[in-house]
Every structure is written in structure tokens, then in C-alpha cells.
């Protein structure tokens, strides 16, 4: 069973940010309620913090939980749906891949595999943090397990990965923290699940119920900053479109991710002291271990939080595959094995993702990629992309095979590792680089949804033509959406397609190369084909994007806080040369011999562990999540007991191989305290040296 109550509405969590504003006071959101924080207790029998009552079996089932009334889901049903989808999106949920044996609700904190369903009893507190402008909403949540011990207090910061909602780190930092009896401080970083249906003017409330935007007012998770008249004109020209919080808030939310994490930690301290008031102990930074954690965008947010932690709240950092954009310095190069030094490292995400977005659609048909997992885009579409690139002078080869090889070579010469080639066709099929290029360009440029940047928009499609989103899909979008289309039935749309707007992936024979080149031009500030200056409008947009990117660059200064970064060598979304390796180099330049950073690079591991459930991925790749857990274990032991952190190293793993037999510990050896010299990652004489 569960019970809800109101926590005192005194949660001023940051002097630089406004008060937390409640938008719900019971299981149904009601606009206009008094300020406060929604508090729900879960008994760990019928419902819980980690699995929403589904347990290990329910989370592992390919059948999602249902709704009594799919058109009118309750807040608890939406919460359960969100936890189910977010959990399975971050890990491989199949037993053969490690679920239930290496990780999962039934695996205890010490690694013991049990027959338990792994339900965790405790309290959940959720509230909005209102941004400086009074408009943008950041969702924060604190989970306090019943096993939390005030005398041995710990807080795990768990910002959401990707553009996900507040439950986006439930499978990673959330599960680890709850199993260890720690309070978990979540934040959606001002990105997650804010879907504004512009046609019907409906929005999400804090727990996911849909409401009229006008009636929701300040209780809306996200409402696009456009007037009623402008919305009506937009709908007349481009009906049935959506604005998304990350892409269209016009706030460049990424610039505040570090502050969001720090605010969530302060919220956790506030919650804990109210919960345990009268116990004769004040829970504060002096008696509480605080680890900033999470993966991907959440990991990058935690890195920035440590860099910006003026109040010294954070004791340690342990993150996986962080989306960190290091400031470039020429004071180091990166060398892998006996390869040539890479000088052009530390490229920002918008630079390398838009390059991939131009060339990968052609590279997919390279002979070497013929057997790549999920390489399912029709070869004719790849050939058409190659031909169009050749026609524009961006490829010089004359046959399709040679053009595809040339496109692949351009990608790798840019600094993207050959080890990442195997995952890129599957990522392309899943529309990863295409969607990131479009949404992040909008976000960095603080672009309004009205602008249709590069003739892109977002909406549902039927037979590739824009149309209304199914009513049930919209009602459930809080639980199904990852915050970045394509998601929940909403796709990228090419408004400039011949004959009228169409779903982007089939809008032209060459997979909308024109749209990709437009985004690439804005990312680099010049015409991507000719190198010429952009016209006045595009130049302004490019300048705005460049300013937005400047605002999110990482300094490399961890202030000697013990830190661990874990990244897979096959990460095709955040390539190590531009993210983790580059940050390791920058930190060593900035902090020198005082660098607190330990970097572990894992072979045969990629960015999207969830893909490992699919054929061929399961044979070729191992779960990076296994090493995220070990990184957390190492950091906690270091902070609690003084255990040594292993030196930086490459962890060499063994794929499961043909037929993908069930994974064992032999496939995924641990990070070791004494790696051989041939596995040690070092920073020497201005070089980051990475063994093969």
C-alpha cells in the first residue's frame, strides 16, 4: 500500500534559484494548490521505490504494465510505466545478458544473487524547482529507503540520463543507492518528458497526468513560451506538432545541469532533516557521504556539479559514459596503442554528432558494415545518400561501395574510433544521430518551436504523413517518452519534403541529406558543402548555437575530489576521444599531479546497454553497467573505509560470442588494483596514452 502526505513548504534549496513549488498534493494533480512537496510512502510489498511493485520479474518481462483506463491513467500507473520503461532502457533486461545475475533488483549490494523480487520500501518526495526566469521547471525527487541510517548517512545524486524524466536514473545510480541504504537525489535536469501538444494545448503535470496548458499554468512541467495567437498561426501552417522541453525551452538547459544536481542534493538534505527531525542528529555535509553519479547526460551533469560545487557538498564522483564537453587545449594529445597522436580531440557533441549525421547514412552500406547489428535501413537509401554526397562534392569515389568506404574513413579520420563502427548502423536505424543533431541544435541555439529550425518539426505520423497522436499514447507519454523524438509515437518531420511534410526518415530518397547539411552548417558556422559564409539568418542561428555550446563546456577542474569515469571503447554516441579520454587529459593538465581522476575504459562495451538484448549485439558486446556498479562500489569503499582506488586502466573483456551463451564473470573481469603495464592508462609528457 502507499500513503501520501504534504511536506512543509519551506524548501528553498538554493539562493540562486527560486523556491520549490508544489504542483500536486495527492495522487491527482490539481492546479493552484498551496506550495509544498508531494510525499508518498511505499510499503515494499504492493509498491516500492525501485520497481513500482513490479519486482525483478515484472521489470524483466517484455510485457509492459497496463492501465485500468488507458485514456485516463492514474499518477501511480504512470509512475509504474515510467519506472518500467526507464529501467529497461538503461540496462539489458535479459537473463543471458546479466539481468538477475550480475545486476538487477534481486542482486544484493554485495553481489549475492537471491530469489527476492527486490522491492524497496521507503519514502518518495517530489517537487519542482523553478528556474531563475520563473518559467523553466526542473523536477527533483528524493527517495529515502527504510534502510537509511541517519548515523551512517549517504546521498547518491542521480540526474537523469539522456533527456529522460525524473526516473531516468532508476536502473543505475538509483538502484545502487537504494540497495546501499542511501537517499537518492534525482533530477530531470530541466529536460525530461515535457511534451506540449501545440494542437490541443495540453501539457504534462509533475506526475505525468495531462492537462490543458492554460489551466495548468505554473503547474505545467513544460509549456512552450509562445502566445496563443502565435500558436494558432503555427497550428494552421503545421498542424499536429509538439514542442519538447529539452529542445524547445529556449533556456539551453544543459548549461544549468551542474546546478540542478547541486540543488537536488540540497533538497535531499532538507528532506532528510525533516524526516528525521527529533532524532537528535542534524544530517549535513560533515556527516554524510555524497557521491555524484549516473550515466550519459546524467554523468556529465554530475561532472559539472563537482566542478561547480562551491559549497563542498560532494565527496566523490563515479559516473558512466558521461556526456562531458571538455574545453579544448593543445597541451595534450591522445594516443591509442602505437597509433598516431590525435590533436583534434575535445570536440563538442554538436560538432561530431552532426558530422556522423551527414556521413553515416552512406557508411552503413560499406562492405565492412554488412553484418553490423541492426543495420536495417534499406540499402537503396544508403546508396542514395552516398550518391547525393558525391553529387555535392563531399565524396570523390565513383562506386557505391567505394563511396561508403570513403564516408566511413571520413568519420574515423575525424577521431571516432574504428571500434565504434560496428554499433553505428544500429544507432542510425534507431535514429540516434539524426535526433540528437536536431534537438540539441535547437537547445543550444535557444530556438523557438515556431522557427522550425532547418525545416524540422516534431509530431506523430500515419503512413509517414503528420497527424494527431493517438489519444492513449498522449495520455501515457510521461511513462513512455525518453524526452527526445522519435519517442512515444512522435517522430522527426521534414517540413520541406516534396509534396508536403513527411516523416523525416522517408521524406527524401537520400534520407534528407539537405536537413543534415543544414544542421551541420549551423554547427560549424559555415556552409558544410562550399565552406562559404552563411546567410544572415543562418549566421545568427549558428552564432547562437556556438554561444550555447560555450556555456556548457567543462573546465576540467575537479577540485581534487576523488573521481571515477567509466566508458566503453565502442561508445558510438559519446566517442572517448571527444568525451572521457579528452576530459581525463584536460583534468591532468588543469590539476597536474593532484589530479583525483581515475579513468577505466572497457573493451567490447558501448553506450546503449539495452541494445545488448538484440541479436548480434548480444554476441559482440558486454554490459558496461557491470563496471558502473563496480565504480560505485570502489568509490563508496574509498570514502567510507579508505579503500584505494585502482589506477586508470583498460579493462579487457571477452564477448559472449556466437550464439550468445549466458554471460559469466569470466566475460567481465573486474577492475583490478594492479593492472599490468600493458593495460595502464597514463598521462605522460603531454599525452594521454591508451593501451590497445
C-alpha positions in Angstrom: 0.0 0.0 0.0 1.1 3.6 -0.2 0.2 6.8 1.5 0.7 10.4 0.6 1.1 13.5 2.6 2.3 17.1 2.4 5.8 18.0 3.5 6.3 21.5 4.9 6.6 24.0 2.1 9.8 25.6 3.1 12.1 24.1 0.6 14.3 27.0 -0.6 17.1 24.9 -2.0 19.4 27.4 -3.5 20.0 31.1 -3.1 20.3 31.4 -6.8 17.1 29.6 -7.6 13.5 30.2 -6.5 11.6 28.2 -4.1 10.3 24.7 -4.8 6.8 24.9 -5.9 4.4 22.0 -5.4 2.0 21.2 -8.2 0.4 18.1 -6.7 -0.9 17.4 -3.2 -2.4 14.0 -3.8 -2.4 11.3 -6.4 -4.3 13.6 -8.9 -2.6 16.8 -9.9 -4.6 19.9 -9.2 -3.5 23.3 -10.4 -3.5 26.1 -7.9 -2.8 24.1 -4.8 -0.7 25.6 -2.0 3.1 25.3 -2.2 4.7 22.1 -0.8 6.2 18.8 -1.7 4.4 15.6 -2.7 5.4 12.8 -0.3 4.4 9.2 -0.8 5.4 6.2 1.3 5.7 2.8 -0.4 5.4 -0.3 1.8 7.8 -2.5 -0.3 5.1 -5.2 -0.7 2.4 -3.9 -3.1 4.5 -1.0 -4.3 8.1 0.3 -3.8 10.8 2.8 -4.7 12.8 0.7 -7.1 10.4 -1.3 -9.2 7.0 0.3 -8.6 5.7 -3.0 -7.3 6.8 -4.9 -10.5 9.7 -6.6 -8.9 12.6 -8.3 -10.7 10.2 -10.4 -12.6 8.0 -7.6 -13.8 10.9 -5.4 -14.9 12.3 -8.3 -16.8 9.1 -9.1 -18.6 8.8 -7.8 -22.2 5.1 -7.2 -21.4 4.7 -3.7 -20.0 2.3 -2.9 -17.1 -1.2 -1.9 -18.2 -3.8 0.7 -17.3 -7.3 0.3 -15.9 -8.3 3.1 -18.3 -5.7 3.7 -20.9 -7.1 7.1 -21.8 -7.1 8.3 -18.2 -4.1 6.7 -16.4 -3.6 7.5 -12.7 -0.4 9.1 -11.4 0.6 5.8 -9.9 0.0 3.9 -13.1 2.1 6.5 -15.0 4.9 6.2 -12.4 4.9 2.4 -12.7 5.0 2.7 -16.5 7.9 5.3 -16.3 9.9 3.1 -14.0 9.4 0.0 -16.2 10.4 1.8 -19.4 13.3 3.8 -17.9 14.8 0.8 -16.2 14.7 -1.3 -19.3 16.1 1.5 -21.4 19.3 1.7 -19.4 20.3 -2.0 -19.0 20.0 -5.2 -20.9 16.9 -6.8 -19.3 17.6 -10.4 -20.4 19.0 -13.1 -18.1 21.6 -14.1 -20.6 23.0 -10.6 -20.7 23.4 -10.3 -16.9 20.0 -9.3 -15.6 19.3 -11.2 -12.4 22.9 -12.5 -12.2 25.3 -9.5 -12.4 22.7 -6.8 -11.7 19.0 -6.3 -11.1 16.7 -5.9 -8.1 17.3 -9.4 -6.8 21.1 -8.9 -6.7 22.2 -7.7 -3.3 24.6 -4.8 -2.7 27.4 -7.3 -2.2 26.6 -9.1 -5.4 24.8 -12.0 -3.9 22.1 -13.4 -6.2 18.9 -14.1 -4.4 15.4 -15.3 -5.3 13.9 -12.0 -4.0 11.9 -9.7 -6.2 14.0 -6.8 -4.8 11.2 -4.4 -3.7 12.5 -1.5 -1.6 10.2 0.1 0.9 10.6 3.8 1.7 9.5 7.4 1.1 9.5 9.4 -2.1 9.4 13.2 -2.3 8.9 15.1 -5.5 8.7 18.8 -6.4 9.5 21.3 -9.0 12.4 23.7 -8.8 11.6 26.9 -10.6 14.3 28.4 -12.7 15.7 31.9 -12.5 13.3 33.1 -15.1 10.3 31.7 -13.3 9.3 29.7 -16.4 11.5 26.6 -16.7 10.7 23.7 -14.4 13.2 21.2 -13.1 11.7 18.2 -11.5 13.5 16.9 -8.4 12.8 13.8 -6.4 14.3 12.2 -3.3 13.9 8.5 -2.4 14.7 7.5 1.1 14.7 3.7 1.7 13.5 2.4 5.1 17.1 1.0 5.5 18.5 4.6 5.6 20.5 5.0 8.8 21.0 8.6 9.9 24.1 7.7 11.8 25.7 6.5 8.6 24.1 8.9 6.2 24.8 8.8 2.5 23.2 10.6 -0.6 23.6 9.5 -4.2 23.0 12.2 -6.8 21.1 10.6 -9.7 20.4 13.0 -12.5 18.6 11.5 -15.4 20.4 10.2 -18.4 19.6 11.5 -21.9 16.6 13.8 -22.0 14.7 11.4 -19.7 12.3 12.3 -16.9 13.0 12.2 -13.2 13.0 8.4 -13.1 15.7 8.3 -15.8 18.5 7.1 -13.5 16.4 4.5 -11.6 18.3 1.5 -13.0 21.8 2.9 -12.5 22.5 5.3 -9.6 19.0 4.9 -8.2 19.3 1.1 -7.8 22.8 1.3 -6.4 21.9 3.9 -3.8 18.7 2.2 -2.6 20.4 -1.1 -2.2 23.1 0.6 -0.1 20.6 2.3 2.2 21.4 5.8 0.8 19.0 8.6 0.0 18.9 9.1 -3.8 18.6 12.7 -5.1 17.1 12.6 -8.6 16.7 15.5 -11.1 15.4 15.6 -14.7 17.9 18.5 -15.4 15.2 20.6 -16.9 14.8 18.2 -19.9 12.6 15.2 -19.2 9.3 14.3 -20.6 8.0 17.8 -21.2 5.7 17.3 -24.2 3.5 20.3 -25.2 0.8 19.2 -27.7 0.5 22.5 -29.6 -2.6 21.5 -31.5 -4.7 20.6 -28.4 -2.6 22.8 -26.0 -2.1 20.1 -23.4 0.9 19.5 -21.2 2.3 17.2 -18.5 1.9 17.9 -14.8 4.6 16.8 -12.4 3.4 13.2 -12.0 2.5 12.8 -15.7 -1.2 13.5 -15.9 -2.2 15.6 -19.0 -3.9 18.9 -18.5 -4.9 22.0 -20.5 -1.9 24.3 -20.6 -3.9 27.4 -19.6 -5.5 25.6 -16.7 -2.2 24.1 -15.6 -0.4 27.4 -15.5 2.7 27.2 -13.3 1.9 23.6 -12.6 2.9 22.6 -16.1 6.1 20.5 -16.5 6.7 22.5 -19.7 4.7 24.9 -21.8 6.3 26.4 -24.9 6.9 30.2 -24.5 4.6 31.3 -27.3 1.5 33.4 -27.4 -2.0 32.0 -28.1 -2.0 33.9 -31.4 1.4 32.6 -32.5 0.4 29.0 -31.6 -2.8 29.3 -33.6 -0.9 30.5 -36.7 1.7 27.8 -36.2 -1.1 25.1 -36.0 -2.7 26.5 -39.1 0.6 26.2 -41.1 1.9 23.0 -39.4 -0.9 21.1 -37.6 -0.4 18.3 -35.0 3.1 19.3 -33.8 4.7 19.0 -30.4 7.2 21.1 -28.5 9.6 19.2 -26.3 11.2 20.6 -23.1 14.9 19.8 -23.9 14.7 21.1 -27.5 12.3 24.0 -27.1 12.5 25.5 -23.7 14.7 28.3 -25.1 16.8 28.0 -22.0 19.7 25.8 -23.1 19.0 23.6 -20.0 22.4 21.9 -20.3 24.2 25.0 -19.0 22.4 24.5 -15.7 22.9 20.8 -15.3 25.6 21.1 -12.6 23.5 23.5 -10.6 20.5 21.2 -11.0 22.5 18.3 -9.4 23.6 20.5 -6.6 20.1 21.7 -5.9 18.9 18.1 -5.8 21.5 17.3 -3.2 20.4 20.3 -1.1 16.8 19.1 -1.5 17.8 15.7 -0.2 19.4 17.2 2.9 16.2 19.2 3.5 14.0 16.1 3.2 16.3 14.0 5.4 16.3 16.6 8.2 12.6 17.0 8.1 12.1 13.2 8.1 14.4 12.5 11.0 13.7 15.7 13.0 13.7 14.9 16.7 16.3 12.1 16.4 19.0 14.3 18.0 21.1 14.4 14.8 21.4 17.0 12.1 22.2 15.4 8.7 24.7 17.6 6.9 27.7 17.6 4.6 30.1 16.9 7.5 28.5 13.6 8.5 27.1 12.4 5.1 28.8 10.7 2.2 27.7 12.3 -1.0 28.5 10.7 -4.4 27.6 12.4 -7.6 26.7 9.7 -10.1 24.6 8.5 -13.1 25.5 7.8 -16.7 25.5 9.6 -20.1 23.9 13.1 -19.8 23.4 12.4 -16.1 27.1 11.5 -15.7 28.0 14.7 -17.5 25.7 16.7 -15.2 27.5 15.2 -12.2 30.9 16.1 -13.6 29.8 19.7 -13.9 28.3 19.6 -10.4 31.7 18.7 -9.0 33.4 21.4 -11.0 30.8 24.0 -9.7 30.5 22.7 -6.1 31.3 25.9 -4.2 29.6 24.6 -1.0 31.7 21.4 -0.9 28.7 19.2 -0.8 30.1 16.3 -2.9 32.7 13.9 -1.6 33.1 11.7 -4.6 32.2 11.3 -8.3 31.5 8.0 -10.1 29.9 8.2 -13.5 29.5 6.0 -16.6 29.9 7.2 -20.2 29.5 10.9 -19.3 28.4 13.4 -21.8 31.0 15.9 -21.0 32.3 18.5 -23.4 35.8 19.5 -22.3 37.3 22.8 -23.1 39.9 22.3 -25.8 43.5 22.8 -25.0 46.5 22.0 -27.2 48.5 21.0 -24.2 47.9 17.3 -24.7 47.3 14.7 -27.4 45.7 11.3 -27.2 47.5 8.1 -28.4 46.0 4.7 -28.5 48.5 1.8 -28.8 51.0 2.5 -31.5 48.7 4.9 -33.4 49.4 8.5 -34.3 48.7 11.2 -31.7 45.3 12.8 -32.0 45.5 16.6 -31.7 41.8 17.4 -32.6 40.3 15.9 -29.5 37.7 17.5 -27.2 35.2 18.3 -30.0 31.8 19.3 -28.6 28.9 16.9 -29.1 27.1 19.1 -31.7 30.3 19.0 -33.9 30.8 15.3 -34.1 27.2 14.2 -34.0 26.3 16.4 -37.0 29.3 15.0 -38.9 28.0 11.5 -38.2 24.6 12.6 -39.2 25.9 13.6 -42.7 28.1 10.6 -43.5 26.8 7.6 -41.5 23.7 7.1 -43.8 26.2 6.3 -46.6 28.8 4.4 -44.4 26.1 1.9 -43.5 26.4 0.3 -46.9 30.2 -0.2 -46.7 31.1 -3.8 -47.2 32.7 -4.0 -43.7 29.4 -2.9 -42.2 27.3 -5.5 -44.0 26.9 -7.7 -40.9 26.7 -4.9 -38.3 23.8 -5.4 -35.8 20.5 -3.7 -36.7 21.9 -2.4 -40.0 18.3 -2.4 -41.2 17.9 0.8 -43.2 17.2 -0.3 -46.8 20.5 -0.4 -48.8 18.9 1.7 -51.5 18.5 4.6 -49.0 22.2 4.3 -48.1 23.2 4.2 -51.8 21.1 7.4 -52.4 22.8 9.2 -49.5 26.2 8.2 -51.0 25.2 9.4 -54.4 23.9 12.8 -53.1 27.1 13.3 -51.1 29.1 12.6 -54.3 27.0 15.0 -56.3 27.7 17.7 -53.7 31.5 17.1 -53.9 31.7 15.7 -50.4 32.8 12.3 -51.7 35.1 11.7 -54.6 34.7 7.9 -55.2 32.6 6.7 -58.1 31.1 3.4 -57.0 28.7 3.0 -54.1 31.0 0.6 -52.2 33.9 3.0 -52.6 31.8 6.0 -51.6 30.6 4.1 -48.5 34.2 3.2 -47.6 35.1 6.8 -48.1 32.3 8.0 -45.8 33.4 5.6 -43.1 37.0 6.8 -43.5 35.9 10.4 -43.1 34.1 9.5 -39.8 37.1 7.6 -38.4 39.6 10.3 -39.5 37.6 12.8 -37.5 38.5 10.9 -34.3 35.7 8.4 -34.0 37.3 5.0 -33.3 37.1 2.1 -35.7 35.8 0.1 -32.7 32.7 2.2 -32.8 31.9 1.4 -36.5 30.1 -1.8 -35.6 27.4 -0.1 -33.5 26.8 3.0 -35.7 24.5 1.3 -38.3 22.2 0.2 -35.5 22.2 3.6 -33.9 21.4 5.1 -37.3 18.4 2.7 -37.7 17.3 3.9 -34.2 17.6 7.5 -35.3 20.2 8.4 -32.7 22.5 10.9 -34.5 19.6 12.3 -36.5 17.5 13.1 -33.4 20.4 14.4 -31.3 21.6 16.7 -34.1 18.1 18.2 -34.5 17.1 18.5 -30.8 20.5 19.7 -29.5 20.9 22.3 -32.2 17.5 23.7 -31.1 18.5 23.5 -27.4 22.0 25.1 -27.7 20.6 27.8 -30.0 17.7 28.6 -27.6 15.4 28.2 -30.7 11.6 28.5 -30.5 9.5 25.7 -31.7 7.9 28.3 -34.1 11.2 28.6 -36.0 11.2 25.0 -37.4 15.0 25.0 -37.4 16.3 23.6 -40.7 12.7 22.8 -41.6 12.3 20.2 -38.9 9.4 19.7 -36.6 8.1 17.1 -34.2 4.8 15.2 -34.4 3.0 11.9 -34.9 2.8 10.4 -38.3 0.4 8.0 -40.0 1.8 6.4 -43.2 4.6 9.0 -43.0 2.2 11.9 -43.0 1.8 14.2 -39.9 -1.4 13.6 -38.0 -2.8 13.5 -34.5 -1.1 11.4 -31.8 -3.3 8.5 -30.6 -5.2 9.6 -27.5 -3.9 6.7 -25.4 -0.3 7.4 -26.5 -0.6 11.0 -25.4 -2.2 10.2 -22.1 0.7 7.8 -21.3 3.5 9.9 -22.7 5.0 10.6 -19.3 5.7 7.0 -18.8 6.8 6.1 -22.3 8.8 9.0 -23.5 12.6 9.4 -23.3 12.3 13.1 -24.0 13.9 13.2 -27.4 11.9 12.1 -30.5 11.4 9.7 -32.1 9.6 8.6 -28.9 6.1 7.6 -27.9 4.8 7.8 -31.4 6.3 11.2 -32.1 8.8 11.5 -35.0 11.1 13.9 -36.7 9.2 15.6 -39.6 10.7 17.2 -42.7 8.5 20.2 -43.4 10.3 20.8 -46.7 9.6 17.4 -48.3 8.3 17.4 -51.8 4.6 17.2 -51.8 4.2 18.2 -48.2 5.6 17.4 -44.8 6.6 13.8 -44.2 8.3 11.7 -41.5 12.0 12.6 -41.9 13.4 9.1 -42.5 11.3 8.6 -45.6 10.9 12.2 -46.7 13.5 12.1 -49.5 15.3 9.2 -51.3 18.6 10.3 -49.7 17.3 10.3 -46.1 17.0 14.1 -46.0 20.6 14.9 -46.6 19.6 18.6 -47.0 18.3 18.7 -43.4 21.5 17.1 -42.2 23.7 19.5 -44.1 21.7 22.4 -42.7 22.3 21.3 -39.1 26.0 20.6 -39.9 26.4 24.1 -41.3 24.9 25.7 -38.2 27.2 23.5 -36.0 30.4 24.6 -37.8 29.3 28.2 -38.7 29.9 27.9 -42.4 28.3 26.2 -45.4 29.0 22.5 -44.9 29.3 21.9 -48.7 31.1 25.0 -50.0 32.7 26.4 -46.9 31.2 29.8 -47.7 29.7 32.2 -45.2 26.1 31.6 -44.1 23.3 33.9 -44.9 22.3 36.4 -42.3 19.6 34.2 -40.7 21.6 31.1 -40.6 24.7 33.1 -39.3 22.6 34.3 -36.4 21.4 30.8 -35.6 24.9 29.4 -35.8 26.2 32.2 -33.5 23.5 31.4 -31.0 24.4 27.7 -31.1 28.1 28.5 -30.6 27.2 30.6 -27.6 25.1 27.8 -26.2 28.0 25.3 -26.7 30.4 27.7 -24.9 28.0 27.8 -21.9 28.2 24.0 -21.5 31.9 23.4 -21.7 33.6 21.6 -18.8 36.6 23.3 -17.1 38.4 20.0 -16.1 38.8 21.2 -12.5 37.5 18.6 -10.1 39.0 20.4 -7.1 40.8 17.2 -6.0 37.5 15.4 -5.4 38.1 11.6 -5.8 36.6 10.8 -9.2 36.0 7.8 -11.5 34.9 7.8 -15.2 33.9 4.5 -16.8 33.4 4.4 -20.6 33.1 1.7 -23.2 35.6 1.8 -26.1 32.7 1.1 -28.5 30.7 4.1 -27.4 29.4 5.5 -30.7 27.3 8.3 -29.2 29.9 9.9 -27.0 33.2 8.8 -28.5 36.0 8.6 -25.9 38.4 10.9 -27.9 36.0 13.7 -27.5 34.5 13.0 -24.1 36.0 10.7 -21.4 39.6 10.4 -22.8 39.6 14.1 -23.5 38.3 15.0 -20.1 41.0 12.8 -18.5 43.6 14.7 -20.4 42.2 18.1 -19.6 41.9 17.3 -15.9 45.5 16.2 -15.8 46.5 19.5 -17.5 44.5 21.5 -15.0 45.2 19.7 -11.8 48.5 18.1 -12.6 50.0 15.7 -10.0 47.0 16.5 -7.8 44.6 15.0 -10.3 42.0 12.9 -8.5 40.6 11.3 -11.6 40.7 7.5 -12.3 39.6 6.5 -15.9 38.5 3.0 -16.7 38.0 2.2 -20.4 36.2 -1.1 -21.1 36.6 -3.0 -24.3 33.6 -4.5 -26.1 31.3 -2.1 -24.4 29.1 0.5 -26.0 26.8 3.4 -24.9 23.3 1.7 -25.0 23.4 -1.5 -22.9 19.8 -2.0 -23.6 20.7 -2.8 -27.3 22.7 -5.8 -26.0 19.4 -7.7 -25.8 19.2 -7.8 -29.6 20.8 -10.4 -31.9 24.5 -9.8 -32.8 24.8 -7.1 -30.2 24.4 -9.8 -27.5 27.3 -11.8 -29.1 29.6 -8.9 -29.6 29.2 -6.6 -26.6 29.2 -6.9 -22.8 27.3 -4.7 -20.3 29.1 -1.5 -19.3 26.6 -1.4 -16.4 28.6 -4.1 -14.7 31.6 -1.6 -14.4 29.4 1.3 -13.4 28.4 -0.8 -10.4 32.0 -1.6 -9.6 33.0 2.1 -9.9 30.3 3.0 -7.4 31.4 0.2 -5.1 35.0 1.4 -5.3 34.1 5.0 -4.6 31.9 4.1 -1.7 34.6 1.9 -0.1 37.1 4.6 -0.7 35.0 7.3 1.1 33.6 5.1 3.8 36.6 2.8 4.6 39.6 4.5 2.9 40.0 1.8 0.3 42.4 2.5 -2.5 41.1 3.4 -6.0 42.7 1.3 -8.7 44.9 3.1 -11.2 43.5 4.2 -14.6 43.3 1.2 -16.9 41.8 -0.6 -19.9 39.7 -3.5 -18.8 39.8 -6.2 -21.4 36.6 -8.2 -21.7 35.5 -11.2 -23.6 32.3 -11.1 -25.7 29.8 -13.9 -25.3 30.5 -15.0 -28.9 28.4 -16.9 -31.4 25.0 -18.0 -30.1 25.4 -15.6 -27.2 25.7 -18.1 -24.3 24.7 -16.7 -20.9 27.3 -14.2 -19.7 29.6 -15.2 -16.8 32.0 -13.4 -14.7 34.8 -14.7 -17.0 33.4 -12.4 -19.7 33.6 -9.3 -17.5 36.7 -9.4 -15.2 36.9 -6.8 -12.5 38.8 -3.5 -12.5 42.0 -4.5 -10.8 44.2 -2.8 -8.2 47.3 -4.0 -10.0 46.8 -3.8 -13.8 49.7 -4.9 -15.9 51.7 -2.1 -17.6 50.1 -3.1 -20.9 46.7 -2.2 -19.5 47.5 1.1 -17.7 46.2 4.4 -18.9 48.7 7.2 -18.2 49.2 10.9 -18.7 52.8 11.4 -19.6 54.7 14.2 -21.3 51.5 15.8 -22.5 50.0 12.6 -23.9 47.0 10.5 -22.8 48.3 7.1 -23.5 45.6 4.4 -24.0 46.7 0.8 -24.5 45.0 -1.2 -27.3 
